[in-house]
Amino acid sequence: MVGEFLGLYDEFRRRHRSVDVFERLLVDTLEPSNEVDRGARRMLRQTRFLAAMFRAYERRVEASGCLDEHGLRARAVAVMRGEERSRADYRQPAKTAAEILDRAAAREDVTIVLDGECLFEMPVSHHAKVDGSPVLVRALMDCLRRWPDGRLTVVVFKTGAQAPEHRRQIDLFVEATRALFLRHQVDGRLNYLS
């Protein structure tokens, strides 16, 4: 039953409707018949129940500090520049990001890495040699996973086609992590999400 409720919620949210709009549309339609139609009265109570449940769900998601697909979509739109938002298809990149997240969440090779103690967007600052020249590398590592046995795994997520620079990036992150955590075994994992 909960799955059906969330399916309904996802459906109207994917159509860019808020809980308030969902409730207002149904209440405005059902309320005029409320006094004379038992079915309308029952549906009105169900609508108000669903709206309250959906708002409670949104509060819990917000309190958790996590994002569902709708929060991810809203965040993606919020960081767009004005000219990006003015395009007719401005919601498409956010929709694509949510679809990639859904596909990734269903993959065992992704969830097994993330199902544990992780640090996300970990800053990296490391002196390294790139093409034989010394450089100071400063970046954000997607994820550092700590396993129960103390091992560390650097996780890098990519979309699009595989490229040699992706391997070089994760090798650099592994090198930096080994320099920081001398007593830990460190490996790297490159996950393509698209």
C-alpha positions in Angstrom: 0.0 0.0 0.0 2.8 2.4 0.9 4.4 1.7 -2.5 1.1 2.8 -4.2 0.9 6.0 -2.1 4.5 6.9 -3.1 3.8 6.0 -6.7 0.9 8.5 -6.7 3.1 11.1 -5.0 6.0 10.5 -7.5 3.5 10.8 -10.4 2.2 14.2 -9.6 5.6 15.5 -8.5 7.1 14.4 -11.8 4.4 16.5 -13.4 5.8 19.5 -11.5 2.8 19.7 -9.1 3.2 20.4 -5.4 1.2 18.7 -2.6 -0.7 22.0 -2.2 -1.7 22.0 -5.9 -2.7 18.3 -5.7 -4.9 19.0 -2.7 -6.4 22.2 -4.0 -7.3 20.7 -7.4 -9.1 17.7 -5.8 -10.7 19.7 -3.0 -12.0 22.3 -5.4 -13.5 19.6 -7.5 -15.0 17.5 -4.7 -16.1 20.1 -2.1 -19.2 21.4 -4.0 -20.7 17.9 -4.0 -19.6 17.1 -0.4 -23.0 17.7 1.2 -25.0 15.6 -1.3 -22.6 12.9 -2.5 -21.2 10.3 -0.1 -18.6 9.3 -2.6 -17.4 12.8 -3.0 -17.3 13.2 0.9 -15.3 10.0 1.2 -12.9 11.0 -1.6 -12.5 14.5 0.1 -11.4 12.8 3.3 -9.0 10.5 1.4 -7.6 13.5 -0.4 -6.9 15.4 2.8 -5.4 12.2 4.3 -3.1 11.8 1.3 -2.1 15.4 1.3 -1.2 15.2 5.1 0.7 12.0 4.5 2.6 13.5 1.5 3.6 16.6 3.6 4.8 14.3 6.4 6.9 12.4 3.9 8.4 15.6 2.6 9.2 16.7 6.1 10.9 13.4 6.9 13.0 13.5 3.7 14.0 17.1 4.5 14.9 16.2 8.1 17.0 13.3 7.0 19.3 15.6 5.0 18.9 13.4 2.0 17.3 14.1 -1.4 14.6 12.1 -3.2 14.4 12.4 -7.0 12.2 15.5 -6.6 14.6 17.3 -4.2 17.4 16.4 -6.6 15.5 17.9 -9.5 14.7 21.0 -7.5 18.4 21.4 -6.5 19.6 20.9 -10.1 17.2 23.6 -11.3 18.2 25.9 -8.5 21.9 25.9 -9.5 21.1 26.7 -13.1 22.0 30.1 -14.4 19.3 32.4 -15.6 19.9 31.7 -19.3 19.7 28.0 -18.7 16.4 28.3 -16.8 15.0 30.4 -19.7 15.2 27.5 -22.1 12.0 25.7 -22.9 13.5 22.3 -21.9 15.3 23.6 -18.7 13.9 20.8 -16.6 15.3 18.0 -18.8 18.9 18.0 -17.3 17.4 17.7 -13.8 15.1 14.9 -15.0 18.1 13.1 -16.6 20.1 13.5 -13.3 17.2 11.9 -11.3 16.9 9.0 -13.8 20.7 8.4 -13.5 20.3 8.4 -9.7 17.4 5.9 -9.9 19.4 3.6 -12.2 22.5 3.8 -9.9 20.5 3.1 -6.8 19.3 -0.2 -8.4 22.8 -1.4 -9.2 24.5 -3.7 -6.7 28.0 -2.5 -7.7 27.0 1.0 -6.6 24.9 0.2 -3.5 27.5 -2.2 -2.0 30.1 0.6 -2.0 27.7 3.2 -0.6 26.0 0.9 2.0 28.3 1.8 4.9 30.5 4.5 6.3 31.2 7.0 3.6 32.5 10.6 3.3 31.2 12.4 0.3 32.7 15.4 -1.5 35.9 14.9 0.4 38.4 17.7 -0.3 41.8 16.5 -1.7 45.0 18.5 -1.7 48.1 16.6 -2.8 51.5 17.2 -4.3 51.8 14.8 -7.3 53.6 14.4 -10.6 51.4 14.8 -13.6 53.1 14.1 -17.0 56.5 14.3 -15.1 55.9 17.7 -13.7 55.2 18.4 -10.0 51.7 19.9 -9.4 49.5 20.6 -6.5 46.2 18.8 -7.0 43.1 20.2 -5.3 39.8 18.6 -6.0 36.7 17.0 -4.4 36.7 13.3 -4.2 33.2 11.9 -4.9 33.3 9.4 -2.0 35.7 7.7 0.4 34.3 4.4 1.8 35.6 2.9 5.0 35.1 -0.9 5.3 34.6 -2.7 8.6 38.1 -4.2 8.3 39.6 -0.7 8.0 40.2 -0.7 4.2 39.5 2.4 2.3 38.0 2.7 -1.1 38.1 5.8 -3.2 34.9 5.9 -5.3 34.5 8.1 -8.4 31.2 8.3 -10.2 31.2 9.2 -13.9 28.5 9.6 -16.5 29.0 9.4 -20.3 31.7 7.5 -22.1 34.8 6.0 -20.5 37.9 8.1 -20.9 41.6 7.6 -20.0 41.6 10.7 -17.8 39.0 9.1 -15.5 41.5 6.3 -14.6 44.2 8.9 -14.1 41.9 10.9 -11.8 41.1 7.9 -9.6 44.7 6.9 -9.5 45.6 10.4 -8.3 42.9 10.2 -5.6 44.1 6.8 -4.4 47.7 8.1 -4.3 46.5 11.1 -2.2 44.5 8.9 0.1 47.4 6.6 0.7 49.6 9.5 1.6 47.0 10.7 4.1 46.1 7.3 5.6 49.5 5.5 5.8 48.4 2.5 7.8 45.3 1.7 5.7 45.0 -0.4 2.6 43.5 1.9 -0.1 42.0 1.0 -3.4 39.9 2.8 -6.0 36.6 2.1 -7.7 35.4 3.9 -10.9 31.7 3.6 -11.4 30.0 4.7 -14.7 26.4 5.5 -14.0 25.0 6.0 -17.5 
